């Protein structure tokens, strides 16, 4: 009987029941419910399913009593300098070991290699003014940072929350891992949730800030970009960004390396690997390990609600700033810009560009804005990485 009772005490059911009766034990049930909701949104509603399924399942695994796959206390000791990676490799669970790739920022950088291999910077090269629109959309990051400081968040935490406004999940994870890892779970969930909600969040803001006449503006076709320009672009951008904001080099450098493989035409095998196998494998590891950080202690608090609220503020301000700058540029340019493409400056590629296209066609069925919107869209990827580098340089 003693052996049977020992077995019962080691089951997750016993731990769950005894934990529920203990003070605060109910939080684990709530976190499991949250993970089920996220799985529903990812699978049924198709909200960023490639990563959100992994995040939700990682959240489920880390909150299952007795699973012992992730140990937040080990990472607290690591942050205090009491132990190193060797101890975590020896004493940690599977998710602790996978999380090392997040902590060292390897996963976000490898994802940027894959993104670069799939990105066409031609629309940005063809219309360099798109870079300004992409930069304008990053204003939401810094305004939200100031708002979070006002709300009492530490500067490092405020910077991590503000980066949600860039609508770039890997960049948000990279910045938070560097500055305030304790908030990684809530920030990752907020970042990817709002990225998935681009078609819901952006259109009302776009319509509020523009007239139907402005939304109907037809832009001149983009010029054709030469192969030489496309090859030189990633090299020039890497050198310039590395000299301007060295802390942004890992993200931007990896992005441009993937793009150089694509545009050079001589590394097709590596380009395809970066686009497919590498990106898929890293996405699996990144999602599960980030979800594992969403423990009951770190997620179920008032701070998480503030993060979710400020995240949508950052996203909304970024969208609005891009639209407003496009309207301002129209006062000084001969060839008018459709302000809708300014909203694509957030780096939710290519979803934000598609939203600009859809809204433009509602105002003018013959309008075709997709390629014009891709300019600010890919510029936003670079802009959010640079913004992250600036914040890391200031507070890292």
N, C-alpha and C positions, 0 to 999 in steps of 0.2 A: 504493500500500500504506500509505503514511503517513496518508493521509486515512481509509482504512478502520480503521486501528489507533486513530486519534484518536476515531473514532465509537464503536468498541468500548469505549474507556476511559471514554466518557461515558454508557454504558448502566448502568442500575441493576444488571443481572446482574453486570457486572464489579466494580462497587463493592461489591456484596453478597459476592462471592467473596473479593475482596481484603480487605474489612473483616473477614470471618470468619477469615481467616488472621492478621489483625493482632490485637494484644492487645485484648481486650474487644469485638471486632467481633461476637461471637456474641450479644451482648445485643440487637442489632436483630432477629435471628431470633426470640429469645425474646419480644420485645415484639409481633412480628407474630403469634406463636402465641397470646399473651394476648388480642390483639384478636379473633382467630378464636373463642376460647372465649367472650368476651363477646358476640360476634355470635350464637353458638349459643344462649347463655342468653336473649338478647333475642328471637330469632326462633322458636326451637323451644320453649323453656320459658316464653316470654312474660314475662320479668323486666323490667318497666318499658321495654317496647320503644320507646315514643315518644322517649325520650331516650337509652336505652342503645345503640341502634343508631348514633345519631350520635356518641356518645362513643367507641364501639368503632371506628367507621370513621375518626374523626379521629385516634385512636391509631394506626391502620394507616397513614394518610397521612403522619403526622409521622415515622414510623420507616422509611419506604421510602427507601433510599439514592438520592440525586440528585434527589428530588422538590422539595426546597428550598421547601416550603410554610410551614414554621414555623421560626423561628430563635431558639432559646433564648438565644443569646449577645446578640442585640439587646435582649431583655428584661432581661438582666443589666445591660447598659449603661444601660438606661432606669431600672432600680431604683437604680443608682449615681449617677443624675443627669447622666450623660454625654451622653445624647441625649434628644430629645423625641418626641412622637407624629408630628411631621412627618417625621423620619428614618425611622420605622417605616413610615409610609405610602409613602415613596419607595423604601426599600431592602428592605422586608419582602415576604414571600409572601402568598398569599391568606389563609392561616390566621392570620398575624400581624395582618392588617387586621381580620379578624373578631374576633380576640381582644381588640381594643380595646374592644368592647362589654362583654366580661367584666371587663376591667381597670377600666373606668369604672363598673362595676356597673349598666349600663343594662339588660342582658338580664334579670337576676333581678328587677329592679323591674317591667319590662314583663310578665314572667310573673305577678307578683303581681297586676297589673291584671286579667289573664285569670282568675286563680283567684278573685279577688273577685267578678268578674262571674258566676261559676258557683256561688258559695257562698250558702247560705241560713243566716243567723245566727239564724233563728227559734228553734230548739231551745235555743240559748245564752241568748237574751233571755227565753224562757219559763222557764228554770231557771238563774238567775244562779250557783247553786252550782257549775255546770259549769265556771265560770271558775277556781275553786279547783282542781278536778281537772286542768284543763289546765295550770295553773301547777305542780302537783306533779310532773307528768310531765317538767318541764324540770329537775328536780333532778339527773337523770342527766348533764346537760350540765356542771354545775359540779363534781360529784364526779369525773367523768372528767377534767375540766380539772386538778384537783388530782393525780389519778393520773398524768397525762402529765407534769406538772411534776416529780413524784417520779422518773419514768423518765428525766428529763434533757432533755426537750424545752424549747425556749425558751417563754416565756409566750405569745407570739403564736401559735406553732404549737400549743401545748396548747389554747388557746381555739378554734382552728380545728378541731381534732380533736374536742373536746368537743361542738361544735354538731351533730355527726353524730347525737347522742342525741335531737335534736329531730325526727328523721325527716322533714326538710324539705330536699329537694335544693337549690332556689334559695337558701334561707337559708344553707345550708352553703357554697355557691359564693360568695355575697355576702360572708360573713364571712371566708372564706379569701382572697378577692381583696383585701380590705382589710388583713388582718393578716399573712398568710404565703403569698403566691402560689406559692412554690416547691412547696407541697404540694397544689396545686389538683387535679392529676390523680388521685392516690391517694385524696384525700378525696371527690372527686365519685364515683368508682367505688364506694367504700365506702358512701357515703350512699344512692345509688340502688339498690345491690345489697341493702342491708338493708331499704330501703323495700319492695322487691319480695318480700322474705322475711318480711314481717309475719305471714302466715298460718302460717309455720313456727316463727318465733321466739317469738311472743307466747303461744300457747295453753299450752305447758308451764309458763310462768311464772305465768299466770293460774290454772291448776289447782293449782299448788303452793301458792299464797298464799290460796286460798279453799276453803271446804267446799262440798259439793254443795248444801247447804241455802242457803248464801249465793248461789250461782250461780243458784238457782231463784227468787230474790226477784222478785216482779212489782211494777213501779213504776206509780204513778198516771199516767194520761194527761197529757200536757203541755197547758197552756192555749193557746188560740189567740192569736197575736200580731197586733196591729193593724198596718196599713200605716204609720201615723204612727211607731210604735216602730221599725219596720224602716228607715225613712228617717232618723230621728234617730240611730240607733245608729252608723252609720259616721262621722257628723260628730262625735259626742261622743267616740268612741274615738280618732279622729285628733287632736283637740285635747288630750285627756288624755295620750295617749302622747307627743305632740310636746313637751308641757310637762314630762313626767316623764323621758323618755329621748329627747332630741332626735336622737341618732344612729340611733334606730330609725324615725324618721319616713319615710325613703324607702320602706322596705318596707311598713310599716303604712299609710302614706298612699296608696300605690298600690293596696294590697289594698282599702282602704275606698273609693277612687274607683271601682274596678270594681264594688264592691257597691252603691254609690249609684246608678250607672247602671242596675243591675238593679232595685233596689227603688223607684226614683223613678217608673218606668213611663212616663217621657217621653223616654227616650233609648234606645229599643229597638234602633235601628240601630247605635249605638255599642256597646251591650251585646253584641249578636251578633258584631260585629267583634272585640271583645276576647276573647270566648269561642272564636272560631274562627280567623279569618285572622291576627290579631295573635299569638295564643298559638302557633299552628302555625309561623309564620315565625320567631318568636323561639326556639322550641324547636329548630328546625333549626340556627340560628346558634349557640345556646348549646351544644348537644351536640357539634357538630364542633369548635368552638374550645376547649372544655374538654378534649376528648379529645386535642387537639393538644399540650397541655402534658404529657401522659404520655410523655415521652421516656425512652429507656433509662436515661439518667443519673439522672433524677429518680424513676423508678419501681422499678427493680430494685436494691433495697437492703433492709437489715434494718429501716430506718425504716418502709417501706411495710407490712411484716408487723405492726409495732407499731401502726400506724394502723388496720389492719383488725381487729386484736384489741381495741383500745381502743374502736373504733366499735361493736362488738357489745356490749361492756360498757356503754357509754353508753346504747344502745338498751334493753338488758335492765333497767338500773337505772331508766330513765324509765318503762318499763312497770310495774315492781314498785312504784314510788313512787305512781303513780296508783291502783293497786289498794289499796295499804295505806292511803292517805289516805281513800278511800271507806269502808273498814272502820272507820277512826277516826271519821269523820263519823257513822256509824250509831250510835255511842255517845251522840250528843248530839241526834239528829234524830228526830222522831216518824215521819215518812214515810221508810221505809228505802230506801237506795240499793243497787242491785245493784252490788257491787264490780267486776264485769266492765267496767262502763262507764268506770272509772278508767283502764284500760289504753288507751282510745281517746284519752287526753290527748296522746299523741304525734301529730304533725300529718300522718300519712300518711292523707290524706283521699281517699275515704271508706273505704279498705281496713280501717283499724283499727276503725272503727265496725262494719263487717260481721263482723269477727272476734269482737267482743263479742256481736253478735247470734247468730252461729253457736254460740258456746260456751254462751250462755244457753239456747238452744233444746235443746241436748243435755241440759241439766239439767232443763228444763221445756219440753216441746214447745209449750205454749200461750203461752210468754213471747215478748214482742216488744220488744226493747231498741234497735232500730236508731236511732230518733229520739232516744231518751234518750242514746245513745252519741254522736250527732252533736254534742251540746252540748260535751262535753269535746274532741271531735275538732277542731271549728273553733276552740275556745278555744286548742288547742295550736298552731294556725297563728299566732295573735296572740302567744301565749306564747313561741314559738321566735324570732319576730322581735324581741320585746322583749329576750329573753336575748341575741340577737346584738348588739343595740344596746348593752346593758350591757357586753359583752365588748369591743366596738369602742371604747366610751368609756374603758374601763380601759386598754386596750393598743394602741389605734390611734394 
